[in-house]
Amino acid sequence: MLNEQEQQLVGVFQNGFPLTEHPFHAMGQAIGLNEQQVLDGLHALQEKGIIKRIGVVVHHHELGYRANAMVVWDVPDESVREIGARIKQFDFVSLCYLRRRCLPAWPYNLYCMIHGRERNETLERAERLTVGCGLTPYKREVLFSRRRFKQCGARYFQGSRNEALGT
């Protein structure tokens, strides 16, 4: 169980970082803590295993990347981790992960998300990735996004705790 201060901290933290020079200060102000108390509280939550990692949700569309695609491959299970590590080295890859196949209809087990400003750029990047990671022998699909959904991080608390920063 989280105490009230920890709940407030998680509640304000789940809204993302405010775009300011001192985001931890702004977060603290919203819940009555100073910047150091916020940092100490987040560290304590990490120590307890409540917070595992801090990630970024990038709104690619707003940055001009409108040709986004999931690229999937059917690679041997014993090679997937090594190949995945190579894929993650490419700066246009935002996600790379392993999934179970759903045979016979879906043979793919290695997924990655790539971004480009135009469709041709994204296709060229998919090809560069395929060749650069030694994936040419494996079956592949490039699946372009047709629709955007609201992107956000995990939500643990709803209501008044989230309203502190106006979200």
OpenMM code with the backbone's topology and positions (N, CA, C; nanometers):
from openmm import Vec3, app, unit

residues = "MET LEU ASN GLU GLN GLU GLN GLN LEU VAL GLY VAL PHE GLN ASN GLY PHE PRO LEU THR GLU HIS PRO PHE HIS ALA MET GLY GLN ALA ILE GLY LEU ASN GLU GLN GLN VAL LEU ASP GLY LEU HIS ALA LEU GLN GLU LYS GLY ILE ILE LYS ARG ILE GLY VAL VAL VAL HIS HIS HIS GLU LEU GLY TYR ARG ALA ASN ALA MET VAL VAL TRP ASP VAL PRO ASP GLU SER VAL ARG GLU ILE GLY ALA ARG ILE LYS GLN PHE ASP PHE VAL SER LEU CYS TYR LEU ARG ARG ARG CYS LEU PRO ALA TRP PRO TYR ASN LEU TYR CYS MET ILE HIS GLY ARG GLU ARG ASN GLU THR LEU GLU ARG ALA GLU ARG LEU THR VAL GLY CYS GLY LEU THR PRO TYR LYS ARG GLU VAL LEU PHE SER ARG ARG ARG PHE LYS GLN CYS GLY ALA ARG TYR PHE GLN GLY SER ARG ASN GLU ALA LEU GLY THR".split()
positions = [
    Vec3(0.0843, -0.1191, 0.0000),
    Vec3(0.0000, 0.0000, 0.0000),
    Vec3(0.0883, 0.1249, 0.0000),
    Vec3(0.0435, 0.2236, -0.0741),
    Vec3(0.1134, 0.3516, -0.0772),
    Vec3(0.0506, 0.4457, 0.0238),
    Vec3(0.1352, 0.5249, 0.0900),
    Vec3(0.0793, 0.6274, 0.1779),
    Vec3(0.0286, 0.7434, 0.0920),
    Vec3(-0.0350, 0.8393, 0.1551),
    Vec3(-0.0983, 0.9506, 0.0820),
    Vec3(0.0031, 1.0290, -0.0015),
    Vec3(0.1191, 1.0589, 0.0554),
    Vec3(0.2204, 1.1344, -0.0188),
    Vec3(0.2694, 1.0552, -0.1394),
    Vec3(0.2904, 0.9247, -0.1242),
    Vec3(0.3341, 0.8416, -0.2362),
    Vec3(0.2269, 0.8366, -0.3449),
    Vec3(0.1012, 0.8274, -0.3051),
    Vec3(-0.0080, 0.8286, -0.4025),
    Vec3(-0.0108, 0.9602, -0.4788),
    Vec3(0.0078, 1.0703, -0.4076),
    Vec3(0.0095, 1.2010, -0.4743),
    Vec3(0.1263, 1.2092, -0.5717),
    Vec3(0.2411, 1.1592, -0.5299),
    Vec3(0.3600, 1.1635, -0.6152),
    Vec3(0.3399, 1.0791, -0.7416),
    Vec3(0.2887, 0.9587, -0.7257),
    Vec3(0.2611, 0.8742, -0.8432),
    Vec3(0.1559, 0.9403, -0.9311),
    Vec3(0.0541, 0.9980, -0.8677),
    Vec3(-0.0528, 1.0634, -0.9425),
    Vec3(-0.0030, 1.1783, -1.0279),
    Vec3(0.0846, 1.2609, -0.9728),
    Vec3(0.1361, 1.3745, -1.0496),
    Vec3(0.2422, 1.3280, -1.1501),
    Vec3(0.3178, 1.2266, -1.1139),
    Vec3(0.4240, 1.1760, -1.2004),
    Vec3(0.3671, 1.1090, -1.3248),
    Vec3(0.2533, 1.0409, -1.3123),
    Vec3(0.1962, 0.9695, -1.4268),
    Vec3(0.1487, 1.0633, -1.5366),
    Vec3(0.1349, 1.1910, -1.5063),
    Vec3(0.0929, 1.2882, -1.6077),
    Vec3(0.2059, 1.3293, -1.7000),
    Vec3(0.3261, 1.2894, -1.6686),
    Vec3(0.4404, 1.3256, -1.7506),
    Vec3(0.5080, 1.4498, -1.6975),
    Vec3(0.6225, 1.4773, -1.7512),
    Vec3(0.7006, 1.5913, -1.7075),
    Vec3(0.6463, 1.7201, -1.7670),
    Vec3(0.6266, 1.8208, -1.6834),
    Vec3(0.5882, 1.9503, -1.7391),
    Vec3(0.7052, 2.0083, -1.8198),
    Vec3(0.6741, 2.0785, -1.9254),
    Vec3(0.7781, 2.1362, -2.0101),
    Vec3(0.8300, 2.2649, -1.9463),
    Vec3(0.9216, 2.2472, -1.8553),
    Vec3(0.9814, 2.3580, -1.7816),
    Vec3(1.1250, 2.3212, -1.7501),
    Vec3(1.2030, 2.4210, -1.7165),
    Vec3(1.3438, 2.3978, -1.6858),
    Vec3(1.3610, 2.3124, -1.5599),
    Vec3(1.2651, 2.3187, -1.4696),
    Vec3(1.2718, 2.2441, -1.3437),
    Vec3(1.1435, 2.1624, -1.3236),
    Vec3(1.1293, 2.0515, -1.3969),
    Vec3(1.0037, 1.9756, -1.3903),
    Vec3(0.9738, 1.9174, -1.2520),
    Vec3(1.0761, 1.8750, -1.1788),
    Vec3(1.0514, 1.8173, -1.0470),
    Vec3(1.0024, 1.9233, -0.9485),
    Vec3(1.0491, 2.0451, -0.9653),
    Vec3(1.0008, 2.1560, -0.8829),
    Vec3(0.8522, 2.1808, -0.9118),
    Vec3(0.8157, 2.1846, -1.0410),
    Vec3(0.6762, 2.2084, -1.0792),
    Vec3(0.5859, 2.0961, -1.0298),
    Vec3(0.6330, 1.9731, -1.0404),
    Vec3(0.5549, 1.8603, -0.9915),
    Vec3(0.5343, 1.8698, -0.8408),
    Vec3(0.6410, 1.9071, -0.7712),
    Vec3(0.6325, 1.9214, -0.6259),
    Vec3(0.5356, 2.0307, -0.5843),
    Vec3(0.5397, 2.1426, -0.6551),
    Vec3(0.4481, 2.2529, -0.6237),
    Vec3(0.3029, 2.2081, -0.6331),
    Vec3(0.2740, 2.1232, -0.7282),
    Vec3(0.1364, 2.0777, -0.7494),
    Vec3(0.0842, 1.9943, -0.6328),
    Vec3(0.1761, 1.9336, -0.5563),
    Vec3(0.1322, 1.8471, -0.4460),
    Vec3(0.1913, 1.8883, -0.3112),
    Vec3(0.2473, 2.0088, -0.3058),
    Vec3(0.2958, 2.0612, -0.1784),
    Vec3(0.4306, 2.0086, -0.1331),
    Vec3(0.5169, 1.9695, -0.2269),
    Vec3(0.6508, 1.9221, -0.1943),
    Vec3(0.7538, 2.0098, -0.2636),
    Vec3(0.8742, 2.0128, -0.2091),
    Vec3(0.9806, 2.0836, -0.2800),
    Vec3(1.0505, 1.9869, -0.3757),
    Vec3(1.1391, 2.0402, -0.4569),
    Vec3(1.2047, 1.9605, -0.5605),
    Vec3(1.2798, 1.8413, -0.5015),
    Vec3(1.3531, 1.8619, -0.3943),
    Vec3(1.4297, 1.7532, -0.3329),
    Vec3(1.3385, 1.6449, -0.2772),
    Vec3(1.2261, 1.6843, -0.2201),
    Vec3(1.1311, 1.5857, -0.1687),
    Vec3(1.0736, 1.5002, -0.2820),
    Vec3(1.0501, 1.5626, -0.3968),
    Vec3(1.0023, 1.4872, -0.5131),
    Vec3(1.1079, 1.3863, -0.5565),
    Vec3(1.2318, 1.4310, -0.5698),
    Vec3(1.3403, 1.3418, -0.6116),
    Vec3(1.3601, 1.2286, -0.5106),
    Vec3(1.3590, 1.2626, -0.3825),
    Vec3(1.3736, 1.1598, -0.2786),
    Vec3(1.2566, 1.0614, -0.2824),
    Vec3(1.1364, 1.1147, -0.3021),
    Vec3(1.0179, 1.0290, -0.3082),
    Vec3(1.0219, 0.9345, -0.4268),
    Vec3(1.0632, 0.9839, -0.5433),
    Vec3(1.0740, 0.8986, -0.6613),
    Vec3(1.1808, 0.7916, -0.6415),
    Vec3(1.2907, 0.8306, -0.5789),
    Vec3(1.3972, 0.7338, -0.5510),
    Vec3(1.3462, 0.6246, -0.4564),
    Vec3(1.2713, 0.6640, -0.3534),
    Vec3(1.2151, 0.5669, -0.2591),
    Vec3(1.1178, 0.4723, -0.3291),
    Vec3(1.0367, 0.5261, -0.4195),
    Vec3(0.9430, 0.4420, -0.4947),
    Vec3(1.0175, 0.3436, -0.5849),
    Vec3(1.1315, 0.3877, -0.6356),
    Vec3(1.2146, 0.2997, -0.7172),
    Vec3(1.2751, 0.1886, -0.6305),
    Vec3(1.3233, 0.2264, -0.5136),
    Vec3(1.3812, 0.1294, -0.4205),
    Vec3(1.2787, 0.0233, -0.3797),
    Vec3(1.1542, 0.0633, -0.3628),
    Vec3(1.0465, -0.0291, -0.3247),
    Vec3(0.9988, -0.1139, -0.4427),
    Vec3(1.0425, -0.0795, -0.5638),
    Vec3(0.9987, -0.1521, -0.6814),
    Vec3(0.8649, -0.1039, -0.7369),
    Vec3(0.8139, 0.0084, -0.6837),
    Vec3(0.6881, 0.0643, -0.7325),
    Vec3(0.7094, 0.1229, -0.8716),
    Vec3(0.8196, 0.1967, -0.8875),
    Vec3(0.8582, 0.2515, -1.0177),
    Vec3(0.9725, 0.1664, -1.0688),
    Vec3(0.9512, 0.1054, -1.1832),
    Vec3(1.0541, 0.0193, -1.2424),
    Vec3(1.1444, 0.0973, -1.3376),
    Vec3(1.0818, 0.1857, -1.4142),
    Vec3(1.1586, 0.2640, -1.5108),
    Vec3(1.0812, 0.3901, -1.5449),
    Vec3(1.1530, 0.4844, -1.6007),
    Vec3(1.0914, 0.6069, -1.6500),
    Vec3(1.1140, 0.6074, -1.8000),
    Vec3(1.0066, 0.6172, -1.8743),
    Vec3(1.0169, 0.6163, -2.0192),
    Vec3(0.9576, 0.7419, -2.0784),
    Vec3(0.9749, 0.7557, -2.2070),
    Vec3(0.9271, 0.8723, -2.2791),
    Vec3(0.8180, 0.8294, -2.3768),
    Vec3(0.7100, 0.9024, -2.3796),
    Vec3(0.6073, 0.8844, -2.4819),
    Vec3(0.6268, 0.9988, -2.5806),
    Vec3(0.6740, 0.9649, -2.6999),
    Vec3(0.7012, 1.0656, -2.8015),
    Vec3(0.5794, 1.0761, -2.8932),
    Vec3(0.5348, 1.1959, -2.9161),
    Vec3(0.4237, 1.2204, -3.0082),
    Vec3(0.4826, 1.2473, -3.1465),
    Vec3(0.5115, 1.1384, -3.2181),
    Vec3(0.5820, 1.1461, -3.3459),
    Vec3(0.5096, 1.2324, -3.4481),
    Vec3(0.3804, 1.2224, -3.4530),
    Vec3(0.3027, 1.2978, -3.5513),
    Vec3(0.3273, 1.4471, -3.5364),
    Vec3(0.3269, 1.4947, -3.4130),
    Vec3(0.3486, 1.6371, -3.3873),
    Vec3(0.4903, 1.6815, -3.4243),
    Vec3(0.5838, 1.5868, -3.4294),
    Vec3(0.7215, 1.6175, -3.4676),
    Vec3(0.7435, 1.6029, -3.6180),
    Vec3(0.6368, 1.5738, -3.6923),
    Vec3(0.6471, 1.5652, -3.8374),
    Vec3(0.6651, 1.4243, -3.8908),
    Vec3(0.6665, 1.3239, -3.8041),
    Vec3(0.6820, 1.1856, -3.8476),
    Vec3(0.5430, 1.1265, -3.8686),
    Vec3(0.5007, 1.1262, -3.9942),
    Vec3(0.3639, 1.0844, -4.0246),
    Vec3(0.3560, 0.9494, -4.0954),
    Vec3(0.4708, 0.8912, -4.1262),
    Vec3(0.4744, 0.7603, -4.1916),
    Vec3(0.5379, 0.6607, -4.0951),
    Vec3(0.4605, 0.6142, -3.9998),
    Vec3(0.5095, 0.5250, -3.8962),
    Vec3(0.4664, 0.3826, -3.9276),
    Vec3(0.5559, 0.2883, -3.9041),
    Vec3(0.5248, 0.1493, -3.9391),
    Vec3(0.5800, 0.0525, -3.8360),
    Vec3(0.5038, -0.0530, -3.8157),
    Vec3(0.5509, -0.1672, -3.7391),
    Vec3(0.6102, -0.2644, -3.8396),
    Vec3(0.7341, -0.3031, -3.8159),
    Vec3(0.7985, -0.4014, -3.9026),
    Vec3(0.8086, -0.5297, -3.8217),
    Vec3(0.7661, -0.6395, -3.8822),
    Vec3(0.7653, -0.7680, -3.8132),
    Vec3(0.8429, -0.8705, -3.8956),
    Vec3(0.9136, -0.9597, -3.8260),
    Vec3(0.9906, -1.0651, -3.8898),
    Vec3(0.9614, -1.1984, -3.8233),
    Vec3(0.9813, -1.3015, -3.8979),
    Vec3(0.9766, -1.4388, -3.8471),
    Vec3(1.1211, -1.4863, -3.8392),
    Vec3(1.1794, -1.4755, -3.7203),
    Vec3(1.3201, -1.5134, -3.7026),
    Vec3(1.3292, -1.6343, -3.6106),
    Vec3(1.4369, -1.7112, -3.6227),
    Vec3(1.4536, -1.8258, -3.5329),
    Vec3(1.4561, -1.7793, -3.3865),
    Vec3(1.3856, -1.8508, -3.3024),
    Vec3(1.3753, -1.8124, -3.1617),
    Vec3(1.5115, -1.7980, -3.0947),
    Vec3(1.6061, -1.8834, -3.1324),
    Vec3(1.7382, -1.8778, -3.0684),
    Vec3(1.8192, -1.7544, -3.1102),
    Vec3(1.7777, -1.6838, -3.2139),
    Vec3(1.8505, -1.5655, -3.2627),
    Vec3(1.7828, -1.4335, -3.2274),
    Vec3(1.6613, -1.4394, -3.1771),
    Vec3(1.5797, -1.3187, -3.1654),
    Vec3(1.6413, -1.2135, -3.0723),
    Vec3(1.7005, -1.2541, -2.9619),
    Vec3(1.7571, -1.1550, -2.8680),
    Vec3(1.8797, -1.0850, -2.9275),
    Vec3(1.9635, -1.1607, -2.9931),
    Vec3(2.0820, -1.1031, -3.0567),
    Vec3(2.0418, -1.0058, -3.1682),
    Vec3(1.9469, -1.0447, -3.2494),
    Vec3(1.8998, -0.9583, -3.3584),
    Vec3(1.8292, -0.8354, -3.3026),
    Vec3(1.7483, -0.8548, -3.2000),
    Vec3(1.6808, -0.7423, -3.1356),
    Vec3(1.7791, -0.6391, -3.0831),
    Vec3(1.8902, -0.6844, -3.0265),
    Vec3(1.9931, -0.5922, -2.9765),
    Vec3(2.0527, -0.5111, -3.0920),
    Vec3(2.0678, -0.5720, -3.2088),
    Vec3(2.1186, -0.4985, -3.3254),
    Vec3(2.0166, -0.3955, -3.3735),
    Vec3(1.8891, -0.4352, -3.3754),
    Vec3(1.7837, -0.3453, -3.4221),
    Vec3(1.7774, -0.2200, -3.3360),
    Vec3(1.7904, -0.2357, -3.2050),
    Vec3(1.7795, -0.1220, -3.1130),
    Vec3(1.8875, -0.0169, -3.1341),
    Vec3(1.9927, -0.0509, -3.2077),
    Vec3(2.1011, 0.0446, -3.2319),
    Vec3(2.0644, 0.1510, -3.3357),
    Vec3(1.9585, 0.1298, -3.4106),
    Vec3(1.9187, 0.2242, -3.5148),
    Vec3(1.8351, 0.3353, -3.4521),
    Vec3(1.8729, 0.4600, -3.4790),
    Vec3(1.8083, 0.5735, -3.4118),
    Vec3(1.6639, 0.5981, -3.4538),
    Vec3(1.6196, 0.5410, -3.5637),
    Vec3(1.4811, 0.5606, -3.6070),
    Vec3(1.3874, 0.4525, -3.5521),
    Vec3(1.4401, 0.3619, -3.4713),
    Vec3(1.3601, 0.2579, -3.4068),
    Vec3(1.3216, 0.3053, -3.2673),
    Vec3(1.1909, 0.3061, -3.2381),
    Vec3(1.1488, 0.3497, -3.1047),
    Vec3(1.1099, 0.2322, -3.0147),
    Vec3(1.0709, 0.1205, -3.0715),
    Vec3(1.0342, 0.0022, -2.9938),
    Vec3(1.0897, -0.1210, -3.0632),
    Vec3(1.1280, -0.2187, -2.9841),
    Vec3(1.1707, -0.3463, -3.0396),
    Vec3(1.1391, -0.4515, -2.9345),
    Vec3(1.0620, -0.5524, -2.9737),
    Vec3(1.0241, -0.6520, -2.8754),
    Vec3(0.9890, -0.7854, -2.9391),
    Vec3(0.9852, -0.8864, -2.8550),
    Vec3(0.9544, -1.0230, -2.8923),
    Vec3(0.8099, -1.0527, -2.8571),
    Vec3(0.7409, -1.1220, -2.9467),
    Vec3(0.6035, -1.1678, -2.9209),
    Vec3(0.5911, -1.3131, -2.9642),
    Vec3(0.4961, -1.3822, -2.9046),
    Vec3(0.4694, -1.5196, -2.9464),
    Vec3(0.4028, -1.5205, -3.0833),
    Vec3(0.4371, -1.6199, -3.1617),
    Vec3(0.3714, -1.6383, -3.2910),
    Vec3(0.2281, -1.6849, -3.2680),
    Vec3(0.1443, -1.6624, -3.3659),
    Vec3(0.0055, -1.7084, -3.3603),
    Vec3(-0.0196, -1.7900, -3.4880),
    Vec3(0.0385, -1.9085, -3.4886),
    Vec3(0.0338, -1.9938, -3.6077),
    Vec3(-0.1043, -2.0535, -3.6278),
    Vec3(-0.1424, -2.0787, -3.7499),
    Vec3(-0.0647, -2.0656, -3.8725),
    Vec3(-0.0764, -1.9278, -3.9376),
    Vec3(-0.1683, -1.8458, -3.8920),
    Vec3(-0.1969, -1.7191, -3.9602),
    Vec3(-0.0887, -1.6129, -3.9405),
    Vec3(-0.0211, -1.6128, -3.8280),
    Vec3(0.0722, -1.5047, -3.7970),
    Vec3(0.2047, -1.5638, -3.7493),
    Vec3(0.3036, -1.5762, -3.8399),
    Vec3(0.4294, -1.6421, -3.8050),
    Vec3(0.5349, -1.5511, -3.7407),
    Vec3(0.5034, -1.4246, -3.7202),
    Vec3(0.6041, -1.3261, -3.6796),
    Vec3(0.6253, -1.3238, -3.5280),
    Vec3(0.7523, -1.3087, -3.4898),
    Vec3(0.7859, -1.3053, -3.3478),
    Vec3(0.8725, -1.1859, -3.3081),
    Vec3(0.9295, -1.1139, -3.4009),
    Vec3(1.0139, -0.9980, -3.3707),
    Vec3(0.9482, -0.8739, -3.4303),
    Vec3(0.9264, -0.7742, -3.3456),
    Vec3(0.8541, -0.6531, -3.3843),
    Vec3(0.9418, -0.5312, -3.3577),
    Vec3(0.9299, -0.4310, -3.4441),
    Vec3(0.9895, -0.3016, -3.4115),
    Vec3(0.9081, -0.1906, -3.4768),
    Vec3(0.9105, -0.0752, -3.4154),
    Vec3(0.8378, 0.0419, -3.4660),
    Vec3(0.9403, 0.1385, -3.5211),
    Vec3(0.9185, 0.1805, -3.6456),
    Vec3(1.0081, 0.2787, -3.7064),
    Vec3(0.9260, 0.3984, -3.7536),
    Vec3(0.9965, 0.5092, -3.7705),
    Vec3(0.9292, 0.6351, -3.8008),
    Vec3(0.9982, 0.7056, -3.9158),
    Vec3(0.9175, 0.7713, -3.9964),
    Vec3(0.9690, 0.8521, -4.1055),
    Vec3(0.8712, 0.9631, -4.1370),
    Vec3(0.9193, 1.0638, -4.2061),
    Vec3(0.8324, 1.1764, -4.2413),
    Vec3(0.7418, 1.1420, -4.3596),
    Vec3(0.7937, 1.0557, -4.4487),
    Vec3(0.7172, 1.0135, -4.5663),
    Vec3(0.7266, 0.8623, -4.5808),
    Vec3(0.6291, 0.8048, -4.6498),
    Vec3(0.6213, 0.6597, -4.6666),
    Vec3(0.7505, 0.6017, -4.7266),
    Vec3(0.8029, 0.6633, -4.8299),
    Vec3(0.9245, 0.6115, -4.8930),
    Vec3(1.0430, 0.6114, -4.7967),
    Vec3(1.0521, 0.7158, -4.7148),
    Vec3(1.1598, 0.7217, -4.6156),
    Vec3(1.1485, 0.6036, -4.5181),
    Vec3(1.0278, 0.5745, -4.4740),
    Vec3(1.0065, 0.4646, -4.3807),
    Vec3(1.0387, 0.3300, -4.4463),
    Vec3(0.9968, 0.3126, -4.5703),
    Vec3(1.0291, 0.1886, -4.6424),
    Vec3(1.1806, 0.1727, -4.6597),
    Vec3(1.2497, 0.2817, -4.6913),
    Vec3(1.3958, 0.2768, -4.7040),
    Vec3(1.4598, 0.2390, -4.5707),
    Vec3(1.4069, 0.2932, -4.4619),
    Vec3(1.4597, 0.2605, -4.3291),
    Vec3(1.4349, 0.1137, -4.2949),
    Vec3(1.3197, 0.0632, -4.3303),
    Vec3(1.2893, -0.0785, -4.3057),
    Vec3(1.3871, -0.1669, -4.3818),
    Vec3(1.4176, -0.1293, -4.5048),
    Vec3(1.5131, -0.2061, -4.5847),
    Vec3(1.6535, -0.1961, -4.5258),
    Vec3(1.6942, -0.0751, -4.4860),
    Vec3(1.8261, -0.0548, -4.4246),
    Vec3(1.8394, -0.1388, -4.2970),
    Vec3(1.7338, -0.1432, -4.2204),
    Vec3(1.7317, -0.2224, -4.0979),
    Vec3(1.7424, -0.3716, -4.1292),
    Vec3(1.6664, -0.4152, -4.2273),
    Vec3(1.6659, -0.5561, -4.2665),
    Vec3(1.8042, -0.6003, -4.3122),
    Vec3(1.8660, -0.5226, -4.3995),
    Vec3(1.9987, -0.5565, -4.4508),
    Vec3(2.1032, -0.5429, -4.3403),
    Vec3(2.0984, -0.4314, -4.2673),
    Vec3(2.1985, -0.4042, -4.1639),
    Vec3(2.1986, -0.5023, -4.0487),
    Vec3(2.0866, -0.5660, -4.0238),
    Vec3(2.0773, -0.6612, -3.9124),
    Vec3(2.0779, -0.8066, -3.9582),
    Vec3(2.1045, -0.8273, -4.0877),
    Vec3(2.1115, -0.9633, -4.1396),
    Vec3(1.9772, -1.0345, -4.1428),
    Vec3(1.8709, -0.9582, -4.1660),
    Vec3(1.7361, -1.0147, -4.1627),
    Vec3(1.6793, -1.0482, -4.3012),
    Vec3(1.7579, -1.0329, -4.4068),
    Vec3(1.7054, -1.0570, -4.5417),
    Vec3(1.6548, -1.1992, -4.5633),
    Vec3(1.7088, -1.3027, -4.4977),
    Vec3(1.6560, -1.4373, -4.5229),
    Vec3(1.5182, -1.4642, -4.4610),
    Vec3(1.4719, -1.3735, -4.3751),
    Vec3(1.3508, -1.4007, -4.2983),
    Vec3(1.2293, -1.3269, -4.3542),
    Vec3(1.1146, -1.3923, -4.3425),
    Vec3(0.9889, -1.3326, -4.3857),
    Vec3(0.9636, -1.2047, -4.3057),
    Vec3(0.9140, -1.1013, -4.3765),
    Vec3(0.8950, -0.9700, -4.3145),
    Vec3(0.7686, -0.9048, -4.3663),
    Vec3(0.7065, -0.8225, -4.2829),
    Vec3(0.5939, -0.7371, -4.3223),
    Vec3(0.6195, -0.5974, -4.2677),
    Vec3(0.5814, -0.4971, -4.3458),
    Vec3(0.5866, -0.3574, -4.3021),
    Vec3(0.4420, -0.3104, -4.2937),
    Vec3(0.3980, -0.2793, -4.1729),
    Vec3(0.2578, -0.2454, -4.1471),
    Vec3(0.2478, -0.0980, -4.1077),
    Vec3(0.2001, -0.0161, -4.2000),
    Vec3(0.1904, 0.1277, -4.1734),
    Vec3(0.0705, 0.1590, -4.0848),
    Vec3(0.0900, 0.2559, -3.9968),
    Vec3(-0.0197, 0.3022, -3.9117),
    Vec3(-0.1227, 0.3728, -3.9980),
    Vec3(-0.2482, 0.3429, -3.9736),
    Vec3(-0.3572, 0.4109, -4.0448),
    Vec3(-0.4301, 0.5084, -3.9540),
    Vec3(-0.4174, 0.4863, -3.8248),
    Vec3(-0.4921, 0.5654, -3.7289),
    Vec3(-0.4063, 0.5885, -3.6052),
    Vec3(-0.4237, 0.7033, -3.5442),
    Vec3(-0.3508, 0.7361, -3.4228),
    Vec3(-0.4431, 0.7258, -3.3032),
    Vec3(-0.3921, 0.6682, -3.1980),
    Vec3(-0.4644, 0.6641, -3.0726),
    Vec3(-0.3926, 0.7558, -2.9749),
    Vec3(-0.4623, 0.7993, -2.8724),
    Vec3(-0.4003, 0.8863, -2.7733),
    Vec3(-0.2844, 0.8120, -2.7084),
    Vec3(-0.1691, 0.8755, -2.7095),
    Vec3(-0.0516, 0.8148, -2.6506),
    Vec3(-0.0336, 0.8688, -2.5091),
    Vec3(-0.0181, 0.7782, -2.4157),
    Vec3(0.0092, 0.8198, -2.2781),
    Vec3(0.0770, 0.7045, -2.2064),
    Vec3(0.1378, 0.7363, -2.0960),
    Vec3(0.2008, 0.6346, -2.0138),
    Vec3(0.0955, 0.5639, -1.9291),
    Vec3(0.1435, 0.4808, -1.8401),
    Vec3(0.0545, 0.4052, -1.7523),
    Vec3(-0.0233, 0.4997, -1.6618),
    Vec3(-0.1460, 0.4639, -1.6321),
    Vec3(-0.2320, 0.5405, -1.5417),
    Vec3(-0.2637, 0.4541, -1.4208),
    Vec3(-0.2295, 0.5043, -1.3024),
    Vec3(-0.2531, 0.4305, -1.1796),
    Vec3(-0.3625, 0.4922, -1.0945),
    Vec3(-0.3748, 0.6234, -1.1026),
    Vec3(-0.4754, 0.6940, -1.0245),
    Vec3(-0.5529, 0.7861, -1.1164),
    Vec3(-0.6814, 0.7995, -1.0951),
    Vec3(-0.7663, 0.8901, -1.1713),
    Vec3(-0.8236, 0.9930, -1.0768),
    Vec3(-0.8683, 1.1061, -1.1310),
    Vec3(-0.9382, 1.2038, -1.0482),
    Vec3(-0.8515, 1.3159, -0.9996),
    Vec3(-0.8748, 1.3625, -0.8788),
    Vec3(-0.8183, 1.4864, -0.8274),
    Vec3(-0.6661, 1.4880, -0.8271),
    Vec3(-0.6007, 1.3762, -0.8062),
    Vec3(-0.4554, 1.3758, -0.8046),
    Vec3(-0.3986, 1.4160, -0.9402),
    Vec3(-0.4710, 1.3832, -1.0481),
    Vec3(-0.4241, 1.4148, -1.1826),
    Vec3(-0.4531, 1.5596, -1.2215),
    Vec3(-0.5434, 1.6217, -1.1517),
    Vec3(-0.5835, 1.7570, -1.1894),
    Vec3(-0.4837, 1.8616, -1.1404),
    Vec3(-0.3881, 1.8191, -1.0581),
    Vec3(-0.2940, 1.9148, -0.9993),
    Vec3(-0.2162, 1.9937, -1.1042),
    Vec3(-0.1818, 1.9292, -1.2145),
    Vec3(-0.1072, 1.9992, -1.3205),
    Vec3(-0.1964, 2.0340, -1.4392),
    Vec3(-0.3251, 2.0280, -1.4192),
    Vec3(-0.4177, 2.0693, -1.5253),
    Vec3(-0.4402, 1.9662, -1.6317),
    Vec3(-0.4253, 1.8387, -1.5996),
    Vec3(-0.4483, 1.7346, -1.7009),
    Vec3(-0.5731, 1.6558, -1.6673),
] * unit.nanometer
topology = app.Topology()
chain = topology.addChain("A")
for resn in residues:
    res = topology.addResidue(resn, chain)
    for name in ("N", "CA", "C"):
        topology.addAtom(name, app.Element.getBySymbol(name[0]), res)
